[in-house]
C-alpha cells in the first residue's frame, strides 16, 4: 500500500503547490511576515535572558537597563501580534481563493463531462467531491498555512540562536530531534490511506442518501426500507471503521511528539545547568540558561503543531486527490477548430450508416440510415432497449457515433458547434427537469429575454396557464429543483411550455405527454400539432395512438429499423408494428 500511495500523494502535493503558486506574491508576503514573527518571537528570550542577568542580587538590580529591556519586549510583542493578525488574513485569502478556483474548475468540468461518465457515477458522490472534500481540503490547507510556515522557521531560527550561544547544548537538541521526525513520518504514512478511504466512503454514503431521498416513495412502495437501512448501515460501519483508524493514528501524534519534546527540554536543562555550574571556558550565565530553556520550549512546540499539521494535510491531500481526479477527467470531445455555426436551420436531418454502442462488447445500433426532410414528423417506436432514446442522444450529440455520419442541413454535426446544434432543437423528455427558481424562470430558461405576454402565451399553448394561476404567487411562485408540490403532469407541462416559448426549428419529443391525463393530453397534442407545423420533429412514443398522423414511422428492433412507413401502410403490412399496435388496442399479445 505504501508503494502505491506515496507516489500518488507526492503527485497530489505537486498539484496543490501548483494551485497555490498562482498566488505566489501573496505567499511570498506571508512567508516574509512569518519570518518576521519568528524573528521577533525568538528575540524576546534574548531580551528575557538579558533582563535576568540585570538582576544580580539583593539590592543590586540595574532598574534603568531593566526598564529599557522591558520596553523592547513590549514593542516586540505588539509587533508580533500585528504581524500574526495580518498573516492570518493573508493566509485566509490564499486558502479560500485556491478553494474557489478548485470548486469553479470542478463545476466547469462537470458541465463538460461526457454523459458516459455521468451515467456511471452517482450524483451524490460527485456532490460530495465538490462540497465535502473541498471543505476538508480547505481546513487542512488553512492549518498548513497558519502553522507550517511559522513552525519550520521557528525550528530553524531557534537552532541558529542556540548554535550562536552554545554549540554543545545545541548538539544535544539536534541529536534528539530525529526521533520526533521519525514518529511524525511513521504516523503520516499510515494516515493518508485511511483518510483517502474515509473520503471515498463518505462519498458513497452521500450518494446513497441522495438516491434514497429522491426515490423514497418508490422505496416505501416496494417495502425496501429494511434493505435500504442495511445498505446504509454497511456503509456507515465502514465509515466509522476508517474514521476511527484515521483519528486513532492522528490522536497519538501529539502525545508521541510531546514525549520527545520533553526529552529535548530535559536534555537542555541538564546540560545547560552542568555547563553553567562548572564555569570556565564556554560557560553560560543564568540568564543565557533561561534563554536556552525558553528556546527549548519554542523549538519543541512547532513539532507538536507540525505533527498535527501533517495529519491534517494527509486528510487534505486525500480529499484533494479525489477533487483532482474529477477535474482531470477527459471532457467531451471539443468542437473542431473550424466548426461551423448553424444558422437559419431548415431541419433536413440525415443519418448515414451509423453504428454505435455504449460498450464495445455489446452491439446496439448498426448501419442505421434515415433521411428526415424539413417539416417532416418522424415517429420512432419499438420495444424497450431497441435504441429509440439512443438515437435522440446521437442527434443531440450527447454521444458521438462510433462510425457513420449524422448531418443537419448537409453539415456533419461533428463539424458544427454543439451549442448551435442543440439550440436548433427543442426537447421535451419523459423525465422532467426543473431548476430552483420561479415558474417564470423555469419557462424562460431558453429565452431569458421573453416578455410576460410571450410567457403566458406559451403557458396557455401547453395548457399550463390554468394551474399556474392557482398557485400562491402565480408565475412568481418559487419551486425547488424537483418541482416541490407540483404533480408529475404539471412539471411536464412546464417543460412543454419552455419549448413552446423557444419555437426551435427542430423538435424532439421523448414520451413528452406520458405523465399527463388523457383530456389534457388531447389538448397538448393539438398544441404540438400546431407547433410541429413546418418543423422537423422526432417523436419517441410507446402509446402508438399519439403518432398516427406522423409522416413517417420508424419501427426499431435491436438497433435496426425493420419497418418504415405511415401508420395505415404499416398496419396493412401486418408486420411487427401491426403486432405492437394490436397488442395495445386489440388485446392481442405480442
DAWO-V727332 format. One record per helix or strand. SS is the DSSP state (~ for helix, > for strand). FROM is the first residue (numbers start at 0). LEN is the number of residues. If there is no record, write none. Layout:
ss=(SS	SS)
from=(FROM	FROM)
len=(LEN	LEN)
This chain:
ss=(~	>	>	~	>	~	~	~	~	~	~	>	>	>	>	>	>	>	~	>	>	~	>	~	>	>	~	~	~	~	>	~	>	~	>	~	>	>	~	~)
from=(1	54	59	62	112	114	122	166	215	224	285	330	339	348	358	361	364	376	387	402	410	412	415	417	424	436	438	451	464	473	477	487	505	517	535	543	551	559	566	575)
len=(53	3	2	50	1	6	43	48	6	54	42	1	1	8	1	1	8	6	8	6	2	3	1	6	4	2	5	10	5	3	2	15	5	15	5	4	6	6	7	10)
